[in-house]
Amino acid sequence: MYYFLSVVIGAIISVMIALNGELTAIHGMTLAAVIIHSIGALFAYIVLKVTRKPLEIKKGIPSWVYLGGVLGVFAIYSNNYAFGKITLTSIIAIVLLGQTIMSLLVDTFGLFGMKKYPFQKVTLIGLGIAAIGMFWMLDAPTGSGVIAVIVSFLAGASIVIARTCNANLAAHVGDLQSAFINHLTGIPVCVLLFALLINASPTSYDFSYQKLWIYAGGLLGVSTVLLFNILVPKIAALPLTLLSFLGQIFASMLIDILFLGTTNFTTLYASLLIALGITLNQLLTTYFTPKNAKTEV
């Protein structure tokens, strides 16, 4: 069940990205980020009140667990910086590579208080096939594209750290409370960036746009944080990263086909290769993991 939910999260992220992208096209990157985080925080707060869940900041909690929202903002702006300097498929591949490497480090060394999952050399077969798919999606960067590659890689790593921070916070204050705090702590960062970049980034304050559903990205953001809070303690970071990517990439292609009438065959074939690598990796991991060490899937 947990693996299936990982794929579902990826699909939700794709819809969220599409909504946030349209919102950004209307209001500009900096104002859109403020709107998205504000709506997400308000939605989570309302749900907290309706469900009567307590919201309290407990003492003795490590301060780093509150960084999830800040790292989330970093990932958003990093991808926006890279867009146009390298291709979109390259951004997707590099972000995934950053997530994969950081996930391996988290699993192998039990970073950020997470459970250790000893690295098994046999899984290099599946990971190698998935890596070929990732590099297939890459284009050779030049000039400022090199910096964009580095920034995208760091964005991928920050995504894994952010969801780990949120899950650790959820263990102390609750899943929904963590989602609320995640969006709330992101607001000051978004406002600061809005103030700093107001003259450098096109901004529109016209809210007469009729398609109100484009403002739902913040709601989906809360949903993804909630689901990640449930899944992060249950399964290893690596399969969570790769499975959510599959859900994201295939849902994105479906959106492209249904609404834009386009298909990126390079991304499709590379994603199928990554899917093959992930499947093989999970089969080998399951086969070579001692029965008493296996967790529910």
C-alpha positions as CSV (number, residue, x, y, z in Angstrom):
1,M,0.0,0.0,0.0
2,Y,2.8,2.4,0.9
3,Y,4.5,1.9,-2.5
4,F,1.2,2.6,-4.3
5,L,0.7,5.8,-2.2
6,S,4.2,6.9,-3.3
7,V,3.1,6.8,-6.9
8,V,-0.1,8.6,-6.1
9,I,1.9,11.4,-4.4
10,G,3.9,11.8,-7.7
11,A,0.6,12.2,-9.6
12,I,-0.7,14.8,-7.2
13,I,2.6,16.7,-7.5
14,S,2.2,16.8,-11.3
15,V,-1.3,18.4,-11.0
16,M,0.1,20.8,-8.4
17,I,2.9,21.9,-10.6
18,A,0.5,22.4,-13.5
19,L,-1.7,24.6,-11.4
20,N,1.2,26.5,-9.9
21,G,2.7,27.0,-13.3
22,E,-0.5,28.6,-14.6
23,L,-0.7,30.8,-11.5
24,T,2.9,31.9,-12.0
25,A,2.2,32.7,-15.6
26,I,-0.5,35.1,-14.5
27,H,0.9,36.7,-11.3
28,G,4.7,36.2,-11.7
29,M,7.0,33.9,-9.9
30,T,7.5,35.9,-6.6
31,L,3.9,36.8,-6.0
32,A,2.6,33.4,-7.0
33,A,4.9,31.8,-4.4
34,V,3.4,34.1,-1.7
35,I,-0.1,33.2,-2.8
36,I,0.6,29.4,-2.9
37,H,2.1,29.3,0.6
38,S,-0.5,31.6,2.1
39,I,-3.4,29.5,0.7
40,G,-1.8,26.3,1.8
41,A,-1.2,27.6,5.4
42,L,-4.8,29.0,5.6
43,F,-6.3,25.7,4.3
44,A,-4.2,23.6,6.8
45,Y,-5.2,26.0,9.6
46,I,-9.0,25.7,8.8
47,V,-8.7,21.9,8.7
48,L,-7.0,22.0,12.0
49,K,-9.8,24.0,13.5
50,V,-12.6,21.9,11.9
51,T,-11.0,18.6,13.1
52,R,-10.1,20.2,16.5
53,K,-6.5,19.1,16.4
54,P,-4.3,20.9,18.8
55,L,-1.5,23.2,17.6
56,E,1.3,23.6,20.0
57,I,5.1,24.1,19.7
58,K,6.7,21.6,22.0
59,K,10.0,22.3,23.8
60,G,13.0,20.3,23.1
61,I,12.4,19.8,19.4
62,P,15.5,20.2,17.2
63,S,15.3,23.5,15.4
64,W,16.3,22.0,12.0
65,V,13.0,20.1,11.7
66,Y,11.3,23.5,11.0
67,L,13.3,24.0,7.9
68,G,11.1,22.0,5.6
69,G,9.1,25.0,4.3
70,V,12.3,27.1,3.7
71,L,13.9,24.3,1.8
72,G,10.7,23.9,-0.3
73,V,10.9,27.5,-1.3
74,F,14.6,27.0,-2.3
75,A,13.6,24.1,-4.5
76,I,10.9,26.2,-6.3
77,Y,13.2,29.1,-7.0
78,S,16.1,26.8,-8.0
79,N,13.9,25.1,-10.7
80,N,12.7,28.5,-11.9
81,Y,16.3,29.7,-12.2
82,A,17.3,26.7,-14.2
83,F,14.4,26.9,-16.6
84,G,15.5,28.4,-19.9
85,K,19.2,27.8,-19.2
86,I,18.8,24.0,-19.6
87,T,15.9,22.0,-21.0
88,L,13.0,20.9,-18.9
89,T,13.8,17.3,-19.3
90,S,17.3,18.0,-18.1
91,I,15.9,19.8,-15.0
92,I,13.7,16.8,-14.3
93,A,16.6,14.3,-14.7
94,I,19.1,16.4,-12.6
95,V,16.6,17.0,-9.8
96,L,15.8,13.3,-9.7
97,L,19.5,12.5,-9.6
98,G,19.9,14.9,-6.6
99,Q,17.0,13.2,-4.9
100,T,18.3,9.8,-5.6
101,I,21.8,10.4,-4.2
102,M,20.5,12.2,-1.1
103,S,18.0,9.4,-0.6
104,L,20.8,6.8,-0.7
105,L,22.8,8.8,1.9
106,V,19.8,9.1,4.2
107,D,19.0,5.4,3.9
108,T,22.6,4.2,4.2
109,F,23.7,6.4,7.1
110,G,20.3,7.0,8.8
111,L,20.7,10.8,8.4
112,F,18.3,13.2,10.2
113,G,17.3,10.5,12.6
114,M,15.8,8.2,10.0
115,K,16.0,4.4,10.0
116,K,19.1,2.9,8.5
117,Y,18.6,0.6,5.4
118,P,22.0,-1.1,4.8
119,F,23.1,-0.7,1.2
120,Q,23.0,-3.9,-0.8
121,K,25.4,-4.1,-3.7
122,V,23.0,-6.3,-5.7
123,T,20.7,-3.4,-6.1
124,L,23.3,-1.6,-8.1
125,I,21.9,-3.5,-11.1
126,G,18.5,-1.9,-10.9
127,L,19.9,1.5,-9.9
128,G,22.3,1.4,-12.9
129,I,19.5,0.8,-15.3
130,A,17.5,3.7,-13.7
131,A,20.6,5.9,-13.9
132,I,20.9,5.3,-17.6
133,G,17.3,6.5,-18.0
134,M,18.1,9.7,-16.0
135,F,21.2,10.5,-18.1
136,W,19.2,9.7,-21.3
137,M,17.1,12.7,-20.4
138,L,20.1,15.0,-20.1
139,D,21.3,17.5,-22.6
140,A,24.9,18.8,-22.6
141,P,24.9,22.2,-20.7
142,T,27.1,25.1,-21.7
143,G,28.0,28.4,-20.1
144,S,25.4,29.4,-17.4
145,G,23.8,26.0,-17.9
146,V,26.6,24.5,-15.8
147,I,25.4,26.6,-12.8
148,A,21.8,25.6,-13.6
149,V,22.8,21.9,-13.4
150,I,24.4,22.5,-10.0
151,V,21.4,24.4,-8.7
152,S,19.0,21.8,-10.0
153,F,21.0,19.0,-8.3
154,L,20.9,20.9,-5.0
155,A,17.2,21.5,-5.4
156,G,16.7,17.7,-5.7
157,A,18.7,17.1,-2.6
158,S,16.8,19.8,-0.7
159,I,13.5,18.1,-1.6
160,V,14.5,15.0,0.2
161,I,15.8,16.9,3.2
162,A,12.6,19.0,3.4
163,R,10.3,16.0,3.5
164,T,12.5,14.4,6.1
165,C,12.4,17.6,8.2
166,N,8.6,17.7,7.9
167,A,8.2,14.0,8.8
168,N,10.4,14.5,11.9
169,L,8.4,17.5,12.9
170,A,5.2,15.5,12.3
171,A,6.4,12.9,14.8
172,H,6.5,15.6,17.5
173,V,3.4,17.7,16.7
174,G,1.2,15.7,14.2
175,D,1.0,15.2,10.5
176,L,-1.5,18.1,9.7
177,Q,0.2,20.4,12.2
178,S,3.5,19.8,10.4
179,A,1.9,20.6,7.0
180,F,0.6,23.9,8.4
181,I,4.0,24.8,9.9
182,N,5.7,23.9,6.6
183,H,3.6,26.4,4.6
184,L,3.7,29.0,7.4
185,T,7.5,29.1,7.7
186,G,7.7,29.4,3.9
187,I,5.6,32.6,3.8
188,P,8.3,35.0,5.3
189,V,10.9,33.6,2.9
190,C,8.5,34.1,0.0
191,V,7.6,37.6,1.1
192,L,11.3,38.5,1.5
193,L,12.1,37.2,-2.0
194,F,9.1,39.1,-3.3
195,A,10.4,42.3,-1.8
196,L,13.9,41.8,-3.1
197,L,12.9,40.7,-6.6
198,I,9.9,43.0,-7.1
199,N,11.7,45.1,-9.8
200,A,13.5,42.2,-11.4
201,S,10.5,39.8,-11.8
202,P,7.3,40.6,-13.7
203,T,4.4,40.8,-11.3
204,S,0.7,41.1,-11.9
205,Y,-1.9,42.1,-9.2
206,D,-4.9,41.4,-11.4
207,F,-7.1,38.8,-9.5
208,S,-10.0,39.0,-12.0
209,Y,-8.9,35.7,-13.6
210,Q,-12.0,33.5,-13.7
211,K,-10.4,30.0,-13.4
212,L,-10.3,29.9,-9.6
213,W,-9.1,26.3,-9.6
214,I,-5.6,27.5,-10.5
215,Y,-5.3,28.7,-6.8
216,A,-5.7,25.1,-5.6
217,G,-2.0,24.4,-5.8
218,G,-1.5,25.3,-2.1
219,L,-4.2,22.8,-1.1
220,L,-2.5,20.1,-3.0
221,G,0.8,21.1,-1.4
222,V,-0.7,20.5,2.0
223,S,-1.9,17.1,0.8
224,T,1.5,16.1,-0.4
225,V,3.2,17.1,2.8
226,L,0.6,15.1,4.7
227,L,1.2,12.0,2.6
228,F,4.9,12.3,2.8
229,N,4.6,12.6,6.6
230,I,2.9,9.3,6.6
231,L,5.2,7.5,4.2
232,V,8.7,8.8,5.2
233,P,8.8,6.8,8.4
234,K,7.4,3.7,6.7
235,I,9.6,3.1,3.7
236,A,13.1,3.9,2.7
237,A,13.9,7.3,1.1
238,L,15.2,5.8,-2.2
239,P,12.1,3.9,-3.3
240,L,9.9,6.8,-2.1
241,T,11.9,9.1,-4.3
242,L,11.9,6.9,-7.4
243,L,8.2,5.8,-7.1
244,S,6.9,9.3,-6.6
245,F,9.0,10.3,-9.6
246,L,7.3,7.7,-11.7
247,G,3.8,8.9,-10.6
248,Q,4.9,12.5,-11.4
249,I,6.4,11.9,-14.8
250,F,3.6,9.6,-16.2
251,A,0.9,11.9,-14.8
252,S,2.7,14.9,-16.4
253,M,2.8,13.1,-19.8
254,L,-0.9,12.3,-19.4
255,I,-1.7,16.0,-18.7
256,D,0.4,17.0,-21.8
257,I,-1.5,14.5,-24.0
258,L,-4.9,15.4,-22.8
259,F,-4.6,19.2,-22.5
260,L,-1.7,20.1,-24.8
261,G,-1.8,17.3,-27.3
262,T,2.0,16.9,-27.1
263,T,4.2,14.0,-26.1
264,N,7.9,14.0,-25.3
265,F,9.1,10.6,-26.4
266,T,12.6,11.0,-25.0
267,T,11.1,11.5,-21.5
268,L,8.7,8.6,-22.1
269,Y,11.3,6.1,-23.1
270,A,13.7,7.3,-20.4
271,S,10.9,7.0,-17.8
272,L,10.1,3.4,-18.9
273,L,13.8,2.6,-18.5
274,I,13.8,4.2,-15.0
275,A,10.6,2.2,-14.2
276,L,12.3,-1.0,-15.2
277,G,15.3,-0.2,-13.0
278,I,13.1,0.7,-10.1
279,T,11.1,-2.6,-10.5
280,L,14.3,-4.6,-10.6
281,N,15.7,-2.8,-7.7
282,Q,12.7,-3.5,-5.5
283,L,12.5,-7.1,-6.5
284,L,16.2,-7.6,-5.7
285,T,15.9,-5.7,-2.4
286,T,12.9,-7.8,-1.4
287,Y,14.6,-11.0,-2.3
288,F,17.9,-10.3,-0.5
289,T,16.4,-8.6,2.6
290,P,16.1,-10.9,5.7
291,K,12.4,-11.7,6.4
292,N,12.6,-10.2,9.9
293,A,13.9,-6.9,8.5
294,K,11.2,-6.4,5.8
295,T,8.5,-3.8,6.3
296,E,5.0,-3.5,5.0
297,V,4.7,-2.5,1.4
